[in-house]
Amino acid sequence: MTINFSAAANNNGLPIPHHPARIRIGQPANDNQMGAESREMLNAALRHFAEHGLAAAQQARRQAEDAFFAGDREAYRWWLGICRTLDSRMAAKLAAQNSSGQGVASQNP
């Protein structure tokens, strides 16, 4: 069975304007103006995602938890940043739990 297509004609009687509409073009949303530290974090998060797939954010959270309980603040901030890059809600929840002093060891799935 063949399908025939015929474009609709302009039968509404409205004239087509002779000049193109003026469109204001704003700044691009992704202007790549990130700093070296942000670029490094993004690259690390992408490498981590390539290694762990869809479980990458959860794995980064576990790494952050381990660093937090080991008292390694620098590693904790690094893994929290990777987790934040991959899943901002998960990272926000982790940071809130750690800043309130609750800890997260008993709340792991």
Phi and psi in degrees as GROMACS dihedral restraints (atoms count N, CA, C in turn):
[ dihedral_restraints ]
;  ai    aj    ak    al  type     phi  dphi    fc
    3     4     5     6     1   -93.9    20    10
    4     5     6     7     1   153.6    20    10
    6     7     8     9     1  -114.5    20    10
    7     8     9    10     1   125.0    20    10
    9    10    11    12     1  -102.0    20    10
   10    11    12    13     1   135.2    20    10
   12    13    14    15     1  -122.5    20    10
   13    14    15    16     1   133.0    20    10
   15    16    17    18     1  -134.4    20    10
   16    17    18    19     1   121.4    20    10
   18    19    20    21     1   -66.4    20    10
   19    20    21    22     1   143.7    20    10
   21    22    23    24     1   -69.1    20    10
   22    23    24    25     1   140.4    20    10
   24    25    26    27     1   -84.4    20    10
   25    26    27    28     1   156.7    20    10
   27    28    29    30     1   -81.5    20    10
   28    29    30    31     1    89.0    20    10
   30    31    32    33     1  -103.1    20    10
   31    32    33    34     1    10.2    20    10
   33    34    35    36     1   -85.5    20    10
   34    35    36    37     1    -2.5    20    10
   36    37    38    39     1    78.1    20    10
   37    38    39    40     1     3.6    20    10
   39    40    41    42     1   -84.7    20    10
   40    41    42    43     1   132.9    20    10
   42    43    44    45     1   -71.9    20    10
   43    44    45    46     1   146.2    20    10
   45    46    47    48     1   -84.9    20    10
   46    47    48    49     1   128.0    20    10
   48    49    50    51     1   -63.2    20    10
   49    50    51    52     1   145.9    20    10
   51    52    53    54     1   -85.6    20    10
   52    53    54    55     1   -10.7    20    10
   54    55    56    57     1  -117.2    20    10
   55    56    57    58     1   144.8    20    10
   57    58    59    60     1   -70.5    20    10
   58    59    60    61     1   151.6    20    10
   60    61    62    63     1   -66.9    20    10
   61    62    63    64     1   144.4    20    10
   63    64    65    66     1   -87.4    20    10
   64    65    66    67     1   122.2    20    10
   66    67    68    69     1  -112.6    20    10
   67    68    69    70     1   127.5    20    10
   69    70    71    72     1   -86.3    20    10
   70    71    72    73     1   126.2    20    10
   72    73    74    75     1  -104.2    20    10
   73    74    75    76     1   120.3    20    10
   75    76    77    78     1   -89.7    20    10
   76    77    78    79     1  -171.1    20    10
   78    79    80    81     1   -71.1    20    10
   79    80    81    82     1   146.7    20    10
   81    82    83    84     1   -66.4    20    10
   82    83    84    85     1   146.9    20    10
   84    85    86    87     1   -67.6    20    10
   85    86    87    88     1   -37.9    20    10
   87    88    89    90     1  -105.9    20    10
   88    89    90    91     1    92.1    20    10
   90    91    92    93     1   -98.6    20    10
   91    92    93    94     1     7.0    20    10
   93    94    95    96     1    53.3    20    10
   94    95    96    97     1    41.2    20    10
   96    97    98    99     1   -99.8    20    10
   97    98    99   100     1    31.9    20    10
   99   100   101   102     1   -83.6    20    10
  100   101   102   103     1   152.1    20    10
  102   103   104   105     1   -78.5    20    10
  103   104   105   106     1   174.3    20    10
  105   106   107   108     1   -63.3    20    10
  106   107   108   109     1   -37.5    20    10
  108   109   110   111     1   -66.4    20    10
  109   110   111   112     1   -41.9    20    10
  111   112   113   114     1   -65.8    20    10
  112   113   114   115     1   -39.5    20    10
  114   115   116   117     1   -65.0    20    10
  115   116   117   118     1   -40.2    20    10
  117   118   119   120     1   -64.1    20    10
  118   119   120   121     1   -42.1    20    10
  120   121   122   123     1   -64.5    20    10
  121   122   123   124     1   -42.6    20    10
  123   124   125   126     1   -62.7    20    10
  124   125   126   127     1   -44.4    20    10
  126   127   128   129     1   -62.6    20    10
  127   128   129   130     1   -41.6    20    10
  129   130   131   132     1   -64.8    20    10
  130   131   132   133     1   -40.7    20    10
  132   133   134   135     1   -65.3    20    10
  133   134   135   136     1   -39.3    20    10
  135   136   137   138     1   -67.5    20    10
  136   137   138   139     1   -39.4    20    10
  138   139   140   141     1   -64.0    20    10
  139   140   141   142     1   -41.8    20    10
  141   142   143   144     1   -62.9    20    10
  142   143   144   145     1   -41.4    20    10
  144   145   146   147     1   -64.7    20    10
  145   146   147   148     1   -39.3    20    10
  147   148   149   150     1   -63.6    20    10
  148   149   150   151     1   -32.7    20    10
  150   151   152   153     1   -80.1    20    10
  151   152   153   154     1   -38.8    20    10
  153   154   155   156     1  -110.6    20    10
  154   155   156   157     1    -7.6    20    10
  156   157   158   159     1    66.3    20    10
  157   158   159   160     1  -141.9    20    10
  159   160   161   162     1   -68.0    20    10
  160   161   162   163     1   -15.5    20    10
  162   163   164   165     1   -90.6    20    10
  163   164   165   166     1    10.0    20    10
  165   166   167   168     1   -62.8    20    10
  166   167   168   169     1   -42.9    20    10
  168   169   170   171     1   -64.1    20    10
  169   170   171   172     1   -41.9    20    10
  171   172   173   174     1   -65.3    20    10
  172   173   174   175     1   -39.5    20    10
  174   175   176   177     1   -65.5    20    10
  175   176   177   178     1   -41.0    20    10
  177   178   179   180     1   -64.4    20    10
  178   179   180   181     1   -36.7    20    10
  180   181   182   183     1   -63.2    20    10
  181   182   183   184     1   -44.0    20    10
  183   184   185   186     1   -61.3    20    10
  184   185   186   187     1   -41.4    20    10
  186   187   188   189     1   -62.8    20    10
  187   188   189   190     1   -40.7    20    10
  189   190   191   192     1   -64.9    20    10
  190   191   192   193     1   -42.1    20    10
  192   193   194   195     1   -61.3    20    10
  193   194   195   196     1   -45.5    20    10
  195   196   197   198     1   -60.3    20    10
  196   197   198   199     1   -43.4    20    10
  198   199   200   201     1   -66.4    20    10
  199   200   201   202     1   -38.2    20    10
  201   202   203   204     1   -61.7    20    10
  202   203   204   205     1   -47.6    20    10
  204   205   206   207     1   -74.8    20    10
  205   206   207   208     1   -20.0    20    10
  207   208   209   210     1   -83.4    20    10
  208   209   210   211     1    -8.4    20    10
  210   211   212   213     1    81.9    20    10
  211   212   213   214     1    14.0    20    10
  213   214   215   216     1   -92.6    20    10
  214   215   216   217     1    89.7    20    10
  216   217   218   219     1   -64.3    20    10
  217   218   219   220     1   -37.4    20    10
  219   220   221   222     1   -65.2    20    10
  220   221   222   223     1   -45.4    20    10
  222   223   224   225     1   -66.7    20    10
  223   224   225   226     1   -37.1    20    10
  225   226   227   228     1   -60.0    20    10
  226   227   228   229     1   -48.7    20    10
  228   229   230   231     1   -62.2    20    10
  229   230   231   232     1   -38.2    20    10
  231   232   233   234     1   -62.5    20    10
  232   233   234   235     1   -51.5    20    10
  234   235   236   237     1   -69.8    20    10
  235   236   237   238     1   -33.1    20    10
  237   238   239   240     1   -64.7    20    10
  238   239   240   241     1   -38.6    20    10
  240   241   242   243     1   -63.7    20    10
  241   242   243   244     1   -41.2    20    10
  243   244   245   246     1   -65.3    20    10
  244   245   246   247     1   -43.7    20    10
  246   247   248   249     1   -61.2    20    10
  247   248   249   250     1   -41.8    20    10
  249   250   251   252     1   -64.0    20    10
  250   251   252   253     1   -37.4    20    10
  252   253   254   255     1   -65.5    20    10
  253   254   255   256     1   -37.0    20    10
  255   256   257   258     1   -86.1    20    10
  256   257   258   259     1   -37.1    20    10
  258   259   260   261     1  -152.4    20    10
  259   260   261   262     1    96.1    20    10
  261   262   263   264     1   -65.5    20    10
  262   263   264   265     1   -34.5    20    10
  264   265   266   267     1   -67.4    20    10
  265   266   267   268     1   -41.8    20    10
  267   268   269   270     1   -62.8    20    10
  268   269   270   271     1   -42.2    20    10
  270   271   272   273     1   -66.9    20    10
  271   272   273   274     1   -39.9    20    10
  273   274   275   276     1   -63.8    20    10
  274   275   276   277     1   -40.5    20    10
  276   277   278   279     1   -65.3    20    10
  277   278   279   280     1   -43.0    20    10
  279   280   281   282     1   -63.0    20    10
  280   281   282   283     1   -46.3    20    10
  282   283   284   285     1   -63.1    20    10
  283   284   285   286     1   -39.1    20    10
  285   286   287   288     1   -65.8    20    10
  286   287   288   289     1   -41.0    20    10
  288   289   290   291     1   -65.2    20    10
  289   290   291   292     1   -40.6    20    10
  291   292   293   294     1   -74.0    20    10
  292   293   294   295     1   -33.0    20    10
  294   295   296   297     1   -75.9    20    10
  295   296   297   298     1   -24.5    20    10
  297   298   299   300     1   -84.6    20    10
  298   299   300   301     1    -7.5    20    10
  300   301   302   303     1    84.5    20    10
  301   302   303   304     1     5.2    20    10
  303   304   305   306     1   -68.9    20    10
  304   305   306   307     1   -36.6    20    10
  306   307   308   309     1    81.6    20    10
  307   308   309   310     1   169.1    20    10
  309   310   311   312     1  -131.6    20    10
  310   311   312   313     1     0.3    20    10
  312   313   314   315     1   -61.4    20    10
  313   314   315   316     1   -37.8    20    10
  315   316   317   318     1   -83.0    20    10
  316   317   318   319     1    -7.7    20    10
  318   319   320   321     1  -104.4    20    10
  319   320   321   322     1     6.5    20    10
  321   322   323   324     1   -68.6    20    10
  322   323   324   325     1   144.1    20    10
